[in-house]
Amino acid sequence: MEEHADTMIGSTGSPLAIDRGLEEELIGIRHHLHAHPELSFEEHTTSAFIAARLKEWGIPHRVGVAGTGIVVDIQGADSGPCIALRGDMDALPIHELNEVPYRSQNEGVMHACGHDVHSTCLLGALRTLWSRREEWSGHIRGIFQPGEEKLPGGAKLMIEEGVLDGVDAILALHVFPDLPVGEIGFRPGMYMASADEVHLRVIGKGGHAAMPHETVDPVAIAAQLVTALQLIVSRHAPPTVPSVLSFGYIRGDGATNVIPEHVELKGTFRTLDEAWRGRAHTLIRKKVEQICTALGGRAELDLMKGYPFLKNDEALTAKCIRIAKDLLGSEKVTELPIRMTGEDFAFYSQQVPACFFRLGTSSGDGRFTTGVHNPNFDIDDRAIAIGAGTMAGLALGLLDQ
């Protein structure tokens, strides 16, 4: 694997050409970003660091877009279409457990979803495209985006500030420990689910647990709700439409001998169909009201509509697959299954043709296989040059077409 990656990265004259000096610099950038993570919409140090690298390389850019976002515009030798490349910058509220020199220095904050890698790959792609700008025609827009992990989503805010104006297509990559370094994955069409949040407060009447007849037990009501709401997916959703309704948080603050006044539940609803999404919201509200009323309690329900579904434009993705096979070899390009995870890149995919693909980050020898959003997540650094080169190669291939 090492030998193949070396040959691929060093293929002079190829759109994938990331020389050794730049590769080492990019690894250093990724380690710096990983060691200094910042939460959604708080990426001030991250943004300043990225802007400093762009300035150092002479690449034109604008800062302060949607708060901490950065937009890069590179014009080629002649006019042509505009291809946008996006990388997100924010981290997660997770305490890192990795014992590495670049371990997070910000307690309780970690790049556990690989956004440090995404931003680094985008930096590498932009530097490569900038250095070869006399060789291609068209326009490249780089989007360093804040707040992917938190509603309303940085993508939505950047779109509102005009980052898609004049854009003909947009691409983004995401780390994927299920694939080894050197491989990438695509899925044309529907790929990722919409992601809504369910915040529910069940209100009853607290009292002594030994005298439940004098209370309205919100714990018992909450238990009924968790079970009954699952039937919305299993008995109302069309069998052909993937759907998930899960509750990951429940809190009552009672005791062994205390029935609490209220219970809080938090969960997520996800699907791949907008019509069913709307109907499910109605059914959730109706079921909550019916059960709480029947059992003598009441509820405060907040159904927060989150990211839409992510659909990869089929024609664009087919082109990207062909280009990727030319760059990497057909055996290194794989087809991905549908995922029920959410991603705010979906906002871009609702506006312009989009392609969201996956970058292999495991070593193929059992290392770096931990999933994202885990305190032990990390990547094989060889993936960085491959990700940067692939982004640049796809952009150039699309401009050529």
Backbone hydrogen bonds in HBPLUS format (Angstrom, degrees):
<---DONOR---> <-ACCEPTOR-->    atom                        ^
c    i                          cat <-CA-CA->   ^        H-A-AA   ^      H-
h    n   atom  resd res      DA  || num        DHA   H-A  angle D-A-AA Bond
n    s   type  num  typ     dist DA aas  dist angle  dist       angle   num
A0005-ALA N   A0001-MET O   2.92 MM   4  6.11 165.5  1.94 153.1 157.3     1
A0006-ASP N   A0002-GLU O   2.92 MM   4  6.13 157.6  1.97 150.5 156.7     2
A0007-THR N   A0003-GLU O   3.07 MM   4  6.30 166.1  2.09 151.9 154.8     3
A0008-MET N   A0004-HIS O   2.97 MM   4  6.16 164.2  2.00 153.1 157.6     4
A0009-ILE N   A0005-ALA O   2.94 MM   4  6.04 167.5  1.95 152.2 155.6     5
A0010-GLY N   A0006-ASP O   3.03 MM   4  6.09 154.2  2.10 148.2 155.1     6
A0011-SER N   A0008-MET O   3.48 MM   3  5.54 170.7  2.49 108.9 108.9     7
A0018-ILE N   A0009-ILE O   3.07 MM   9  5.45 159.5  2.11 147.4 154.0     8
A0012-THR N   A0010-GLY O   2.84 MM   2  5.73 110.8  2.33 119.6 102.9     9
A0014-SER N   A0011-SER O   3.06 MM   3  5.75 160.0  2.10 140.9 144.9    10
A0017-ALA N   A0014-SER O   2.94 MM   3  5.24 168.4  1.95 119.8 121.6    11
A0023-GLU N   A0019-ASP O   2.87 MM   4  6.12 159.8  1.91 156.5 163.5    12
A0024-GLU N   A0020-ARG O   2.96 MM   4  6.16 165.5  1.99 152.3 154.7    13
A0025-GLU N   A0021-GLY O   3.05 MM   4  6.26 153.5  2.12 141.5 149.5    14
A0026-LEU N   A0022-LEU O   2.79 MM   4  6.01 158.2  1.84 154.3 159.9    15
A0027-ILE N   A0023-GLU O   2.99 MM   4  6.27 156.1  2.05 150.5 156.7    16
A0028-GLY N   A0024-GLU O   3.04 MM   4  6.29 156.1  2.10 144.1 150.5    17
A0029-ILE N   A0025-GLU O   2.90 MM   4  6.23 148.5  2.00 145.6 154.9    18
A0030-ARG N   A0026-LEU O   2.86 MM   4  6.13 163.0  1.89 153.4 157.4    19
A0031-HIS N   A0027-ILE O   2.96 MM   4  6.20 159.4  2.00 149.2 154.6    20
A0032-HIS N   A0028-GLY O   2.99 MM   4  6.21 153.4  2.07 143.3 150.5    21
A0033-LEU N   A0029-ILE O   2.92 MM   4  6.20 168.6  1.94 157.9 160.4    22
A0034-HIS N   A0030-ARG O   2.83 MM   4  6.00 155.7  1.89 148.8 156.3    23
A0035-ALA N   A0031-HIS O   3.00 MM   4  6.13 147.9  2.11 141.7 149.6    24
A0036-HIS N   A0032-HIS O   3.16 MM   4  6.36 124.5  2.49 141.0 154.8    25
A0036-HIS N   A0033-LEU O   3.21 MM   3  5.20 144.0  2.34  96.8 107.1    26
A0105-GLN N   A0035-ALA O   2.82 MM  70  5.40 161.3  1.86 136.8 137.8    27
A0091-ALA N   A0038-GLU O   2.77 MM  53  5.43 151.4  1.85 148.8 152.9    28
A0042-GLU N   A0039-LEU O   2.96 MM   3  5.40 150.5  2.05 139.6 137.9    29
A0044-HIS N   A0042-GLU O   2.87 MM   2  5.65 141.0  2.02  96.3  90.6    30
A0047-SER N   A0043-GLU O   2.89 MM   4  5.89 160.6  1.93 143.1 148.9    31
A0048-ALA N   A0044-HIS O   3.02 MM   4  6.17 159.6  2.06 144.5 150.2    32
A0049-PHE N   A0045-THR O   2.94 MM   4  6.11 154.5  2.01 147.2 154.0    33
A0050-ILE N   A0046-THR O   2.99 MM   4  6.27 164.2  2.02 154.7 158.3    34
A0051-ALA N   A0047-SER O   2.90 MM   4  6.06 164.6  1.93 151.6 156.4    35
A0052-ALA N   A0048-ALA O   2.96 MM   4  6.09 147.5  2.07 140.5 149.2    36
A0053-ARG N   A0049-PHE O   3.13 MM   4  6.48 150.1  2.22 145.3 152.5    37
A0054-LEU N   A0050-ILE O   3.01 MM   4  6.36 163.0  2.04 154.9 159.3    38
A0055-LYS N   A0051-ALA O   2.91 MM   4  6.11 159.2  1.95 148.6 154.4    39
A0056-GLU N   A0052-ALA O   2.92 MM   4  6.05 158.4  1.97 144.3 150.5    40
A0057-TRP N   A0053-ARG O   3.01 MM   4  6.27 147.8  2.11 146.9 155.0    41
A0059-ILE N   A0054-LEU O   2.93 MM   5  5.17 154.3  1.99 155.4 151.6    42
A0058-GLY N   A0055-LYS O   3.01 MM   3  4.94 150.7  2.10  99.9 109.2    43
A0062-ARG N   A0071-VAL O   2.75 MM   9  5.16 150.5  1.83 147.0 157.3    44
A0071-VAL N   A0062-ARG O   2.91 MM   9  5.16 156.4  1.97 144.8 152.7    45
A0065-VAL N   A0069-GLY O   3.01 MM   4  4.55 153.3  2.08 131.1 126.6    46
A0069-GLY N   A0065-VAL O   2.79 MM   4  4.55 128.5  2.06 145.4 147.6    47
A0070-ILE N   A0144-PHE O   3.03 MM  74  5.01 157.0  2.09 138.2 145.3    48
A0144-PHE N   A0070-ILE O   2.89 MM  74  5.01 169.5  1.90 156.7 158.5    49
A0072-VAL N   A0142-GLY O   2.81 MM  70  4.63 163.4  1.84 138.9 143.7    50
A0142-GLY N   A0072-VAL O   2.79 MM  70  4.63 150.5  1.88 126.6 136.5    51
A0074-ILE N   A0140-ILE O   2.84 MM  66  5.12 166.9  1.86 158.0 161.7    52
A0140-ILE N   A0074-ILE O   2.89 MM  66  5.12 167.6  1.90 153.2 157.5    53
A0076-GLY N   A0138-GLY O   2.86 MM  62  5.19 169.3  1.87 158.3 154.9    54
A0077-ALA N   A0136-TRP O   2.70 MM  59  5.84 148.0  1.80 166.3 162.3    55
A0138-GLY N   A0078-ASP O   2.79 MM  60  6.03 154.4  1.85 157.8 149.3    56
A0139-HIS N   A0081-PRO O   2.88 MM  58  6.05 150.1  1.97 160.0 154.9    57
A0168-ASP N   A0082-CYS O   2.86 MM  86  5.32 161.4  1.89 142.1 148.5    58
A0083-ILE N   A0139-HIS O   2.91 MM  56  6.35 156.8  1.96 163.6 162.0    59
A0141-ARG N   A0083-ILE O   2.97 MM  58  6.23 160.8  2.00 141.2 144.7    60
A0084-ALA N   A0169-ALA O   2.86 MM  85  6.22 171.0  1.86 155.3 157.9    61
A0171-LEU N   A0084-ALA O   2.86 MM  87  6.26 154.2  1.93 150.3 156.6    62
A0085-LEU N   A0141-ARG O   2.75 MM  56  6.18 155.0  1.81 163.4 169.5    63
A0143-ILE N   A0085-LEU O   2.77 MM  58  6.05 155.7  1.83 163.5 165.5    64
A0086-ARG N   A0171-LEU O   3.02 MM  85  6.39 157.5  2.07 161.4 168.7    65
A0087-GLY N   A0143-ILE O   2.84 MM  56  6.19 162.3  1.87 165.3 165.1    66
A0145-GLN N   A0087-GLY O   2.82 MM  58  6.09 160.1  1.86 150.4 156.8    67
A0089-MET N   A0145-GLN O   2.92 MM  56  5.96 139.9  2.08 168.7 165.3    68
A0092-LEU N   A0110-MET O   2.86 MM  18  5.43 175.7  1.86 153.6 152.1    69
A0094-ILE N   A0092-LEU O   2.85 MM   2  5.54 134.4  2.06 107.0  93.0    70
A0110-MET N   A0092-LEU O   2.92 MM  18  5.43 160.1  1.96 154.8 161.4    71
A0097-LEU N   A0375-PRO O   2.94 MM 278  5.34 176.9  1.94 136.4 135.3    72
A0103-ARG N   A0100-VAL O   3.03 MM   3  5.25 152.0  2.11 123.3 120.6    73
A0109-VAL N   A0106-ASN O   3.01 MM   3  5.62 150.6  2.10 148.4 145.5    74
A0373-HIS N   A0112-ALA O   2.78 MM 261  4.90 158.4  1.82 128.7 135.0    75
A0117-VAL N   A0114-GLY O   2.94 MM   3  5.14 125.6  2.25 101.0 115.1    76
A0118-HIS N   A0114-GLY O   3.03 MM   4  6.43 155.4  2.09 149.4 156.7    77
A0119-SER N   A0115-HIS O   3.01 MM   4  6.13 168.8  2.02 147.3 149.3    78
A0120-THR N   A0116-ASP O   3.11 MM   4  6.16 153.8  2.18 135.7 143.3    79
A0121-CYS N   A0117-VAL O   2.82 MM   4  6.03 163.9  1.85 157.1 160.9    80
A0122-LEU N   A0118-HIS O   3.00 MM   4  6.21 155.5  2.06 146.5 153.3    81
A0123-LEU N   A0119-SER O   2.93 MM   4  6.19 156.2  1.99 146.0 152.6    82
A0124-GLY N   A0120-THR O   2.94 MM   4  6.24 161.4  1.97 152.5 157.1    83
A0125-ALA N   A0121-CYS O   2.87 MM   4  6.09 157.0  1.92 149.0 155.4    84
A0126-LEU N   A0122-LEU O   2.90 MM   4  6.06 166.0  1.92 154.3 157.8    85
A0127-ARG N   A0123-LEU O   2.96 MM   4  6.16 158.3  2.01 150.2 156.3    86
A0128-THR N   A0124-GLY O   3.05 MM   4  6.18 158.6  2.10 144.4 150.2    87
A0129-LEU N   A0125-ALA O   2.89 MM   4  6.14 163.6  1.92 153.2 157.8    88
A0130-TRP N   A0126-LEU O   2.79 MM   4  5.87 155.4  1.85 146.9 154.1    89
A0131-SER N   A0127-ARG O   3.01 MM   4  6.14 158.2  2.06 146.3 151.3    90
A0132-ARG N   A0129-LEU O   3.23 MM   3  5.18 139.1  2.41  94.7 106.1    91
A0133-ARG N   A0130-TRP O   3.33 MM   3  5.09 163.2  2.36 109.3 107.1    92
A0135-GLU N   A0132-ARG O   2.86 MM   3  5.47 162.7  1.89 123.2 128.6    93
A0154-GLY N   A0147-GLY O   2.86 MM   7  4.52 152.2  1.94 113.5 118.6    94
A0153-GLY N   A0150-LYS O   2.81 MM   3  5.52 125.2  2.11 136.6 134.7    95
A0157-LEU N   A0153-GLY O   3.44 MM   4  6.84 158.2  2.49 147.2 152.7    96
A0158-MET N   A0154-GLY O   2.89 MM   4  6.10 155.9  1.95 152.6 159.2    97
A0159-ILE N   A0155-ALA O   2.93 MM   4  6.11 155.3  1.99 151.5 158.1    98
A0160-GLU N   A0156-LYS O   3.10 MM   4  6.34 154.2  2.17 142.9 149.7    99
A0161-GLU N   A0157-LEU O   3.18 MM   4  6.48 127.1  2.47 132.7 145.9   100
A0161-GLU N   A0158-MET O   3.05 MM   3  4.97 133.7  2.27  92.3 105.5   101
A0163-VAL N   A0158-MET O   3.22 MM   5  5.86 170.5  2.23 144.2 144.6   102
A0162-GLY N   A0159-ILE O   2.93 MM   3  5.12 160.8  1.96 111.5 114.1   103
A0165-ASP N   A0162-GLY O   3.14 MM   3  5.33 164.0  2.17 109.8 114.7   104
A0167-VAL N   A0164-LEU O   3.00 MM   3  5.11 168.4  2.01 126.8 127.3   105
A0170-ILE N   A0353-PRO O   2.99 MM 183  6.50 148.0  2.10 151.3 161.5   106
A0355-CYS N   A0170-ILE O   2.99 MM 185  6.50 143.1  2.13 154.3 164.8   107
A0172-ALA N   A0355-CYS O   3.13 MM 183  6.63 143.8  2.27 156.5 157.2   108
A0357-PHE N   A0172-ALA O   2.98 MM 185  6.46 159.9  2.02 160.2 161.6   109
A0174-HIS N   A0357-PHE O   2.95 MM 183  6.40 123.3  2.28 142.5 158.7   110
A0359-LEU N   A0174-HIS O   2.84 MM 185  5.81 162.3  1.87 146.1 148.2   111
A0176-PHE N   A0359-LEU O   2.83 MM 183  5.42 126.8  2.11 166.6 151.5   112
A0179-LEU N   A0176-PHE O   3.13 MM   3  5.95 170.9  2.14 125.3 128.2   113
A0361-THR N   A0179-LEU O   3.07 MM 182  6.34 117.0  2.48 153.8 147.7   114
A0362-SER N   A0179-LEU O   3.19 MM 183  6.18 174.0  2.20 150.7 149.0   115
A0183-GLU N   A0180-PRO O   3.16 MM   3  5.98 158.2  2.21 144.9 146.3   116
A0181-VAL N   A0362-SER O   2.76 MM 181  5.67 143.7  1.89 172.2 161.0   117
A0360-GLY N   A0183-GLU O   2.88 MM 177  5.22 152.7  1.95 164.3 162.7   118
A0184-ILE N   A0332-LYS O   2.99 MM 148  6.46 155.5  2.05 165.9 172.8   119
A0334-THR N   A0184-ILE O   2.96 MM 150  6.33 163.9  1.98 154.7 160.0   120
A0185-GLY N   A0358-ARG O   2.96 MM 173  4.93 152.5  2.03 129.8 137.1   121
A0358-ARG N   A0185-GLY O   2.95 MM 173  4.93 165.1  1.98 142.0 147.0   122
A0186-PHE N   A0334-THR O   2.99 MM 148  6.46 154.2  2.05 161.4 166.8   123
A0336-LEU N   A0186-PHE O   2.76 MM 150  5.54 156.2  1.82 145.7 147.8   124
A0189-GLY N   A0312-ASN O   2.84 MM 123  4.72 139.6  2.00 137.3 138.7   125
A0312-ASN N   A0189-GLY O   2.84 MM 123  4.72 152.2  1.92 138.3 129.1   126
A0191-TYR N   A0310-LEU O   2.95 MM 119  5.78 162.2  1.99 165.6 166.4   127
A0339-ARG N   A0191-TYR O   2.87 MM 148  6.14 172.9  1.88 174.8 176.9   128
A0192-MET N   A0310-LEU O   3.24 MM 118  4.91 164.9  2.27 132.5 137.1   129
A0310-LEU N   A0192-MET O   2.90 MM 118  4.91 160.3  1.94 127.6 134.2   130
A0194-SER N   A0271-THR O   2.86 MM  77  5.55 162.2  1.89 167.8 165.5   131
A0195-ALA N   A0307-TYR O   2.93 MM 112  5.26 154.3  2.00 143.4 148.8   132
A0196-ASP N   A0269-PHE O   2.94 MM  73  5.17 172.0  1.94 157.9 159.5   133
A0269-PHE N   A0196-ASP O   2.95 MM  73  5.17 157.6  2.00 135.1 142.0   134
A0197-GLU N   A0304-MET O   2.91 MM 107  4.99 158.4  1.95 145.4 148.9   135
A0304-MET N   A0197-GLU O   2.80 MM 107  4.99 146.4  1.91 154.3 158.6   136
A0198-VAL N   A0267-GLY O   2.84 MM  69  4.91 171.0  1.85 131.0 132.1   137
A0267-GLY N   A0198-VAL O   2.83 MM  69  4.91 150.5  1.92 140.2 148.3   138
A0199-HIS N   A0302-ASP O   2.96 MM 103  5.07 166.1  1.98 147.7 151.4   139
A0302-ASP N   A0199-HIS O   2.80 MM 103  5.07 162.4  1.83 158.0 162.2   140
A0200-LEU N   A0265-LEU O   2.85 MM  65  5.05 175.2  1.85 159.9 159.1   141
A0265-LEU N   A0200-LEU O   2.75 MM  65  5.05 163.7  1.78 155.8 159.3   142
A0201-ARG N   A0300-GLU O   2.91 MM  99  5.06 155.1  1.97 143.9 151.7   143
A0300-GLU N   A0201-ARG O   2.88 MM  99  5.06 154.2  1.95 142.0 150.7   144
A0202-VAL N   A0263-VAL O   2.78 MM  61  5.17 162.5  1.81 165.7 164.1   145
A0263-VAL N   A0202-VAL O   2.90 MM  61  5.17 150.1  1.99 143.1 152.8   146
A0203-ILE N   A0298-ARG O   2.79 MM  95  5.32 172.3  1.80 160.3 161.7   147
A0298-ARG N   A0203-ILE O   3.05 MM  95  5.32 156.0  2.11 148.5 155.3   148
A0204-GLY N   A0261-GLU O   2.83 MM  57  5.42 172.3  1.84 167.6 167.6   149
A0205-LYS N   A0216-VAL O   2.87 MM  11  4.59 161.9  1.91 124.5 129.1   150
A0216-VAL N   A0205-LYS O   3.00 MM  11  4.59 159.7  2.04 122.9 129.1   151
A0207-GLY N   A0259-ILE O   3.04 MM  52  5.26 149.0  2.13 134.8 141.1   152
A0259-ILE N   A0207-GLY O   2.87 MM  52  5.26 172.6  1.88 163.0 163.6   153
A0211-MET N   A0208-HIS O   2.98 MM   3  5.41 161.3  2.01 112.7 118.9   154
A0209-ALA N   A0257-ASN O   3.03 MM  48  4.60 172.9  2.04 109.1 109.5   155
A0214-GLU N   A0211-MET O   2.99 MM   3  5.83 166.4  2.01 125.1 129.5   156
A0215-THR N   A0212-PRO O   2.99 MM   3  5.16 164.2  2.02 112.2 115.3   157
A0221-ILE N   A0217-ASP O   3.19 MM   4  6.50 157.7  2.25 145.1 151.6   158
A0222-ALA N   A0218-PRO O   2.85 MM   4  5.89 157.3  1.90 138.2 144.8   159
A0223-ALA N   A0219-VAL O   2.93 MM   4  6.16 154.5  1.99 147.7 154.5   160
A0224-GLN N   A0220-ALA O   3.09 MM   4  6.36 155.8  2.15 144.9 150.7   161
A0225-LEU N   A0221-ILE O   2.93 MM   4  6.24 153.7  2.00 149.2 157.1   162
A0226-VAL N   A0222-ALA O   2.95 MM   4  6.23 164.2  1.98 156.7 159.1   163
A0227-THR N   A0223-ALA O   3.30 MM   4  6.50 161.0  2.34 145.4 149.8   164
A0228-ALA N   A0224-GLN O   2.81 MM   4  5.93 168.4  1.82 154.9 159.0   165
A0229-LEU N   A0225-LEU O   2.82 MM   4  5.72 165.8  1.84 154.3 157.4   166
A0230-GLN N   A0227-THR O   3.28 MM   3  5.59 138.1  2.46 101.8 112.4   167
A0231-LEU N   A0228-ALA O   3.02 MM   3  5.51 143.1  2.16 109.4 119.3   168
A0232-ILE N   A0229-LEU O   3.10 MM   3  5.45 150.0  2.19 105.5 114.1   169
A0233-VAL N   A0230-GLN O   3.17 MM   3  5.65 129.2  2.44 107.0 117.3   170
A0234-SER N   A0230-GLN O   3.13 MM   4  6.46 172.1  2.13 152.2 154.1   171
A0235-ARG N   A0231-LEU O   2.74 MM   4  5.28 147.2  1.85 137.7 143.7   172
A0236-HIS N   A0232-ILE O   3.12 MM   4  5.09 131.3  2.37 119.0 126.1   173
A0241-VAL N   A0238-PRO O   2.95 MM   3  5.47 169.0  1.96 123.7 127.1   174
A0244-VAL N   A0270-ARG O   2.85 MM  26  5.09 149.5  1.94 147.7 150.7   175
A0270-ARG N   A0244-VAL O   2.80 MM  26  5.09 158.5  1.85 150.7 156.3   176
A0246-SER N   A0268-THR O   2.99 MM  22  5.48 158.9  2.04 155.9 161.2   177
A0268-THR N   A0246-SER O   2.77 MM  22  5.48 151.5  1.85 156.2 165.8   178
A0248-GLY N   A0266-LYS O   3.06 MM  18  6.25 136.8  2.25 146.5 157.7   179
A0249-TYR N   A0266-LYS O   3.25 MM  17  4.98 140.6  2.41 153.6 149.0   180
A0266-LYS N   A0249-TYR O   2.94 MM  17  4.98 151.2  2.02 137.0 138.9   181
A0251-ARG N   A0264-GLU O   2.89 MM  13  5.20 150.1  1.98 146.6 154.4   182
A0264-GLU N   A0251-ARG O   2.80 MM  13  5.20 162.9  1.83 152.0 155.1   183
A0255-ALA N   A0258-VAL O   3.16 MM   3  4.68 165.9  2.18 127.5 127.3   184
A0258-VAL N   A0255-ALA O   3.17 MM   3  4.68 170.5  2.18  99.2 102.1   185
A0277-ARG N   A0273-ASP O   2.92 MM   4  6.05 147.4  2.03 143.3 153.7   186
A0278-GLY N   A0274-GLU O   3.13 MM   4  6.37 158.9  2.18 149.3 151.5   187
A0279-ARG N   A0275-ALA O   3.16 MM   4  6.46 160.5  2.20 146.9 152.4   188
A0280-ALA N   A0276-TRP O   2.80 MM   4  5.91 159.2  1.84 154.4 159.9   189
A0281-HIS N   A0277-ARG O   3.17 MM   4  6.41 152.4  2.25 144.3 150.8   190
A0282-THR N   A0278-GLY O   3.30 MM   4  6.63 156.2  2.36 144.0 149.3   191
A0283-LEU N   A0279-ARG O   2.99 MM   4  6.31 156.8  2.05 150.8 157.4   192
A0284-ILE N   A0280-ALA O   2.85 MM   4  6.06 156.6  1.90 153.5 159.4   193
A0285-ARG N   A0281-HIS O   3.10 MM   4  6.34 167.3  2.12 151.3 154.0   194
A0286-LYS N   A0282-THR O   3.02 MM   4  6.20 162.4  2.05 148.1 153.4   195
A0287-LYS N   A0283-LEU O   2.90 MM   4  6.00 165.1  1.92 150.9 154.7   196
A0288-VAL N   A0284-ILE O   3.01 MM   4  6.14 164.4  2.04 153.2 157.2   197
A0289-GLU N   A0285-ARG O   3.09 MM   4  6.28 165.4  2.11 150.1 153.8   198
A0290-GLN N   A0286-LYS O   2.97 MM   4  6.15 163.4  2.00 151.6 156.4   199
A0291-ILE N   A0287-LYS O   3.06 MM   4  6.17 173.7  2.07 154.9 156.1   200
A0292-CYS N   A0288-VAL O   3.09 MM   4  6.09 166.5  2.11 149.4 153.8   201
A0293-THR N   A0289-GLU O   3.01 MM   4  5.99 161.7  2.05 146.0 151.7   202
A0294-ALA N   A0290-GLN O   2.96 MM   4  6.04 160.8  1.99 146.6 152.5   203
A0295-LEU N   A0291-ILE O   3.08 MM   4  6.19 144.4  2.21 146.1 154.1   204
A0297-GLY N   A0292-CYS O   2.78 MM   5  4.86 141.7  1.93 156.9 152.0   205
A0296-GLY N   A0293-THR O   3.18 MM   3  5.15 165.5  2.20 105.2 108.9   206
A0313-ASP N   A0354-ALA O   2.89 MM  41  5.47 145.7  2.01 148.2 159.4   207
A0317-THR N   A0313-ASP O   2.84 MM   4  5.88 165.5  1.86 155.5 160.4   208
A0318-ALA N   A0314-GLU O   2.95 MM   4  6.01 152.4  2.02 142.1 149.4   209
A0319-LYS N   A0315-ALA O   3.12 MM   4  6.42 153.4  2.20 145.1 151.6   210
A0320-CYS N   A0316-LEU O   2.92 MM   4  6.27 157.8  1.97 150.2 156.9   211
A0321-ILE N   A0317-THR O   2.86 MM   4  6.10 153.5  1.93 149.7 156.5   212
A0322-ARG N   A0318-ALA O   3.11 MM   4  6.36 159.7  2.15 145.4 150.2   213
A0323-ILE N   A0319-LYS O   2.93 MM   4  6.22 162.9  1.96 154.3 159.1   214
A0324-ALA N   A0320-CYS O   2.80 MM   4  5.92 162.7  1.83 149.6 155.0   215
A0325-LYS N   A0321-ILE O   2.94 MM   4  6.11 155.5  2.00 148.8 154.6   216
A0326-ASP N   A0322-ARG O   3.14 MM   4  6.42 150.7  2.23 143.3 150.7   217
A0327-LEU N   A0323-ILE O   2.96 MM   4  6.27 148.4  2.06 147.6 157.1   218
A0328-LEU N   A0324-ALA O   2.76 MM   4  5.81 169.3  1.77 159.0 161.5   219
A0329-GLY N   A0325-LYS O   2.80 MM   4  4.58 138.7  1.97 118.3 130.2   220
A0332-LYS N   A0329-GLY O   2.96 MM   3  5.57 161.8  1.99 120.8 126.9   221
A0333-VAL N   A0330-SER O   3.24 MM   3  5.53 169.7  2.26 113.9 115.8   222
A0346-ALA N   A0343-GLU O   3.05 MM   3  5.97 166.4  2.07 121.8 126.2   223
A0347-PHE N   A0344-ASP O   3.06 MM   3  5.74 155.4  2.12 116.3 120.7   224
A0348-TYR N   A0345-PHE O   2.97 MM   3  5.39 123.9  2.30 107.9 121.0   225
A0349-SER N   A0345-PHE O   3.15 MM   4  6.57 156.5  2.20 147.5 154.5   226
A0350-GLN N   A0346-ALA O   3.05 MM   4  6.30 125.5  2.35 143.2 156.2   227
A0350-GLN N   A0347-PHE O   3.29 MM   3  5.28 143.6  2.43  95.0 105.1   228
A0351-GLN N   A0348-TYR O   2.89 MM   3  5.30 154.7  1.96 112.4 120.8   229
A0352-VAL N   A0348-TYR O   3.07 MM   4  6.28 164.4  2.09 171.6 175.5   230
A0380-ASP N   A0361-THR O   2.95 MM  19  5.52 162.8  1.98 154.0 159.5   231
A0363-SER N   A0367-ARG O   3.19 MM   4  5.52 167.5  2.20 139.3 143.2   232
A0377-PHE N   A0374-ASN O   3.06 MM   3  5.39 167.8  2.07 121.0 121.7   233
A0383-ALA N   A0380-ASP O   3.00 MM   3  6.01 170.8  2.00 131.8 134.5   234
A0384-ILE N   A0381-ASP O   3.11 MM   3  5.69 158.4  2.16 116.0 121.4   235
A0387-GLY N   A0383-ALA O   2.78 MM   4  5.94 156.5  1.83 151.3 157.9   236
A0388-ALA N   A0384-ILE O   2.89 MM   4  6.13 165.4  1.91 156.1 159.7   237
A0389-GLY N   A0385-ALA O   2.87 MM   4  5.90 164.5  1.89 145.5 150.7   238
A0390-THR N   A0386-ILE O   2.85 MM   4  5.88 151.5  1.93 142.7 150.8   239
A0391-MET N   A0387-GLY O   3.00 MM   4  6.16 162.4  2.03 147.6 152.0   240
A0392-ALA N   A0388-ALA O   3.08 MM   4  6.32 167.1  2.09 150.2 153.6   241
A0393-GLY N   A0389-GLY O   2.79 MM   4  5.89 157.2  1.84 143.5 151.1   242
A0394-LEU N   A0390-THR O   2.81 MM   4  5.94 162.2  1.84 153.7 157.3   243
A0395-ALA N   A0391-MET O   3.05 MM   4  6.23 162.1  2.08 147.5 152.6   244
A0396-LEU N   A0392-ALA O   2.96 MM   4  6.19 165.7  1.98 153.9 157.5   245
A0397-GLY N   A0393-GLY O   2.88 MM   4  5.99 158.4  1.92 145.8 152.6   246
A0398-LEU N   A0394-LEU O   2.92 MM   4  6.11 156.6  1.97 149.8 155.3   247
A0399-LEU N   A0395-ALA O   2.99 MM   4  6.23 157.7  2.04 148.7 155.0   248
A0400-ASP N   A0396-LEU O   2.89 MM   4  6.10 152.5  1.96 148.9 156.5   249
A0401-GLN N   A0397-GLY O   3.14 MM   4  6.40 141.0  2.30 137.9 147.5   250
A0401-GLN N   A0398-LEU O   3.15 MM   3  5.11 124.0  2.48  92.7 106.7   251
